[in-house]
Amino acid sequence: NELKRKSEFFSKDRRNVKFLVTGRDLSIQSCESIVKESKKYLNLIPYYIPEHGLEYRWKNCHDPKGLLKIDQRQIWWDKFSTLKGLSFTSMPEEIDTSELSPISSQPLLGYLLALSYLRGQIDFNNNPNLNTIYQDLLDSVFERQYASEDGDISKTHSSVSMLSSEDFDLLMQEIALAVWHANGTTATEKFIYEHLKTNELEHLLEQFKSETENGVSSLLLSFYFRKQGQTVKGESTFEFTHKSFGEYLTAKKLVNLTIDLSDAYADKKKNHRKGKKLDDIIYEWIRATGKSTFEIYLFQFVKNELCNLELDIQKIQQIYDFLAVMLNDSIQNNLAFERFSGLTFNQMISYSQNANLALVALHSACSRILYNDELC
């Protein structure tokens, strides 16, 4: 609005002035109601596009100088090295891999990856999996190194200054689970808030702003989200700017839930006054996994997460046996739905299939660790 007023002021003096406003997707998209002409929006493409991407998505682009074929990550690393007084002339070989290219080709994620590399917390020569990279990026965002000119990693983003790293991590996992429950890619502010409220985590949002929805927006604006559009009711919807990051957080949540439920079941077997009954455990499992189908992309993240936790064989065996008990009970009793009100018969069938598929997937991941040493 201020720029429009200034533009009108300059126009009176017959001065032709153009303004360029840059920012993350969510902040720019919030101006759509003011700047309505679509041609006034420019979207940056990645620093690097693999060959198959050139052949399909970008094959019809007007590119007379062949700029799309240039791996601009190498140019970025050369400039970044000069700025930091480092000795790199191109991207380090350890991170110039096909698995990391979706991260290294994005401006923000590529920068965070560089910070992660320089932090030295990960041995990139040891072929770290995406879970390891994403967790380090998450830690880097929480510490907000990129906002600290003096390199003090204790300085955090203002939105999370009142949160511990554990609470921040938990909050991101729950938001990812809410997105997975919604449709796998997007979720409305209201849906995310209701999900957090159901899981008694809405108090964490109160530390952002006094108004709940603004609190959600503040968090989503700051980390890895963009505004995808609006529902027919006018509610803003959000998606992860990097889809596999949401998949990683969802998988991490499911692995943590599996471990917690396994421990609760083991405690109940040792002492009936502790832990949780199997009915309660099944109820929690269906709540977490019944709404969405467990697809193959989650499976790799689940396996990676189980490996990264470095659980001993006895612990993996405990989880493996626990999941077998859950599967056996499901086969015999078909996952009772008495505690779920308002579900149609078709919804019950869908929830049952989804919950069982997730059980099989987690059981399979544990099996591969137990009987295949090459996995980890």
NORURHU-V352828 format. One record per pair of residues at least 24 apart in sequence whose C-alpha atoms are under 10 Angstrom apart, sorted by the first residue. I is the first residue (numbers start at 0). J is the second residue. Records with the same first field share a line. If there is no record, write none. Layout:
I: J ; J
//
This chain:
0: 30 ; 33 ; 34
3: 33 ; 34
23: 107 ; 220 ; 221 ; 222 ; 223 ; 224 ; 225 ; 226 ; 240
24: 220 ; 223 ; 224 ; 225 ; 226 ; 227 ; 240
25: 216 ; 219 ; 220 ; 221 ; 223 ; 224 ; 225 ; 226 ; 227 ; 228 ; 237 ; 238 ; 240
26: 220 ; 221 ; 225 ; 226
27: 225 ; 226
28: 225 ; 226 ; 227 ; 228
29: 226 ; 235
43: 105 ; 106
44: 104 ; 105 ; 106
45: 70 ; 71 ; 72 ; 101 ; 102 ; 103 ; 104 ; 105 ; 106 ; 109
46: 70 ; 71 ; 72 ; 73 ; 74 ; 75 ; 100 ; 101 ; 103 ; 104 ; 105 ; 106 ; 109
47: 71 ; 72 ; 73 ; 100 ; 101 ; 103 ; 104 ; 105
48: 100 ; 101 ; 104
49: 97 ; 100 ; 101 ; 104
70: 104
71: 104
72: 100 ; 103 ; 104 ; 105 ; 106 ; 109
75: 106 ; 109 ; 110
76: 109 ; 110 ; 113
79: 110 ; 113
91: 116 ; 123
92: 123 ; 124
93: 122 ; 123 ; 124 ; 125 ; 126 ; 127
94: 123 ; 124 ; 126 ; 127
96: 126
98: 126 ; 127 ; 128 ; 129
99: 127 ; 128 ; 129 ; 132
101: 241 ; 243
102: 129 ; 132 ; 133 ; 241 ; 243 ; 244
105: 240 ; 241
107: 145 ; 223
108: 133 ; 136 ; 223 ; 240 ; 241
109: 136
110: 136 ; 145
111: 135 ; 136 ; 137 ; 139 ; 140 ; 143 ; 144 ; 145
112: 136 ; 139
114: 139 ; 144 ; 145
115: 139 ; 144
127: 303 ; 307
128: 299 ; 300 ; 303 ; 304 ; 306 ; 307 ; 375
129: 243 ; 244 ; 247 ; 299 ; 300 ; 303 ; 304
130: 243 ; 244 ; 246 ; 247 ; 248 ; 250 ; 251 ; 299 ; 300 ; 301 ; 302 ; 303 ; 304 ; 306 ; 307
131: 247 ; 303 ; 304 ; 307
133: 243 ; 244 ; 245 ; 247 ; 248
134: 168 ; 244 ; 247 ; 248 ; 251
137: 164 ; 167 ; 168 ; 171 ; 222 ; 223 ; 244
138: 164 ; 167 ; 168
140: 221 ; 222 ; 223
141: 167 ; 168 ; 222
156: 221
157: 207 ; 221
158: 204 ; 206 ; 207 ; 208 ; 214 ; 217 ; 218 ; 221
159: 203 ; 204 ; 206 ; 207 ; 217 ; 218 ; 221
160: 206 ; 207
161: 203 ; 206 ; 207
162: 203 ; 204 ; 206 ; 207
166: 200 ; 203
167: 203
168: 248 ; 252
169: 200 ; 248 ; 251 ; 252
170: 195 ; 200 ; 201 ; 203 ; 204 ; 218
171: 218 ; 219 ; 222 ; 245 ; 248 ; 249 ; 252
172: 245 ; 246 ; 247 ; 248 ; 249 ; 250 ; 251 ; 252 ; 253 ; 255
173: 198 ; 200 ; 248 ; 249 ; 252
174: 215 ; 219 ; 245 ; 248 ; 249
175: 238 ; 239 ; 244 ; 245 ; 246 ; 247 ; 248 ; 249 ; 250 ; 251 ; 252
176: 245 ; 246 ; 248 ; 249 ; 250 ; 251 ; 252 ; 253 ; 287 ; 288 ; 291
177: 249 ; 287 ; 290
178: 236 ; 237 ; 238 ; 239 ; 245 ; 246 ; 249
179: 245 ; 246 ; 249 ; 287 ; 288 ; 290 ; 291 ; 292 ; 293
180: 249 ; 286 ; 287 ; 288 ; 289 ; 290 ; 291 ; 292
181: 290 ; 291
182: 290 ; 291 ; 292
183: 238 ; 239 ; 242 ; 245 ; 246 ; 249 ; 291 ; 292
184: 227 ; 236 ; 237 ; 238 ; 239 ; 240 ; 242 ; 245 ; 246
185: 224 ; 225 ; 226 ; 227 ; 228 ; 235 ; 236 ; 237 ; 238 ; 239
186: 226 ; 227 ; 229 ; 230 ; 234 ; 235 ; 236 ; 237 ; 238 ; 239
187: 215 ; 226 ; 227 ; 228 ; 229 ; 230 ; 233 ; 234 ; 235 ; 236 ; 237 ; 238
188: 212 ; 213 ; 214 ; 215 ; 216 ; 219 ; 234 ; 235 ; 236 ; 237
189: 215 ; 234 ; 235 ; 236
190: 234 ; 236
191: 215 ; 236 ; 237
243: 296 ; 297 ; 300
244: 300
245: 297
246: 296 ; 297 ; 298 ; 299 ; 300 ; 301
247: 296 ; 297 ; 298 ; 299 ; 300 ; 301 ; 303 ; 304
248: 297 ; 300 ; 301 ; 304
249: 297 ; 300 ; 301
250: 293 ; 296 ; 297 ; 298 ; 299 ; 300 ; 301 ; 302 ; 303 ; 304 ; 305
251: 297 ; 300 ; 301 ; 302 ; 303 ; 304 ; 305
252: 287 ; 301 ; 304
253: 284 ; 287 ; 288 ; 297 ; 301 ; 304 ; 357 ; 361
254: 300 ; 301 ; 302 ; 304 ; 305 ; 308 ; 361
255: 304 ; 305
256: 283 ; 284 ; 287
257: 284 ; 318 ; 319 ; 321 ; 322 ; 358 ; 361
258: 305 ; 314 ; 315 ; 317 ; 318 ; 321
259: 318
260: 284 ; 318 ; 321 ; 322
261: 314 ; 317 ; 318 ; 319 ; 320 ; 321 ; 322 ; 325
262: 314 ; 317 ; 318 ; 321
264: 317 ; 318 ; 321
265: 317 ; 318 ; 321
277: 324 ; 325 ; 328
278: 325 ; 328 ; 334 ; 335 ; 338
279: 338
280: 325
281: 325 ; 328 ; 329 ; 334 ; 335 ; 336 ; 354
282: 334 ; 335 ; 336 ; 337 ; 338 ; 339
284: 325 ; 354 ; 355 ; 357 ; 358
285: 334 ; 335 ; 336 ; 339 ; 350 ; 351 ; 353 ; 354 ; 355 ; 357
286: 339 ; 350 ; 354
287: 353 ; 354 ; 357
288: 350 ; 351 ; 352 ; 353 ; 354 ; 355 ; 356 ; 357 ; 358
289: 346 ; 347 ; 348 ; 349 ; 350 ; 351 ; 352 ; 353 ; 354 ; 355 ; 356 ; 357
290: 346 ; 347 ; 349 ; 350 ; 351 ; 352 ; 353 ; 354
291: 349 ; 350 ; 352 ; 353 ; 354 ; 357
292: 349 ; 350 ; 352 ; 353 ; 354 ; 355 ; 356 ; 357
293: 352 ; 353 ; 354 ; 355 ; 356 ; 357 ; 358 ; 359 ; 360
294: 353 ; 356 ; 357 ; 360
295: 360
297: 357 ; 360
298: 357 ; 360 ; 361 ; 363 ; 364
299: 364
301: 360 ; 361 ; 364 ; 365
302: 360 ; 361 ; 363 ; 364 ; 365 ; 367 ; 368 ; 374 ; 375
303: 364 ; 374 ; 375
304: 364 ; 375
305: 361 ; 364 ; 365 ; 368 ; 375
306: 364 ; 365 ; 368 ; 374 ; 375
307: 375
309: 375
312: 365 ; 368 ; 369
313: 369
315: 362 ; 364 ; 365 ; 366 ; 368 ; 369
316: 365 ; 366 ; 368 ; 369
317: 365
318: 361 ; 362 ; 365 ; 366
319: 361 ; 362 ; 363 ; 364 ; 365 ; 366 ; 369
320: 362 ; 365
321: 362
322: 358 ; 359 ; 360 ; 361 ; 362 ; 363 ; 365
323: 358 ; 359 ; 362
325: 355 ; 358 ; 359 ; 362
326: 354 ; 355 ; 356 ; 358 ; 359 ; 362
329: 354 ; 355 ; 358
330: 355
//
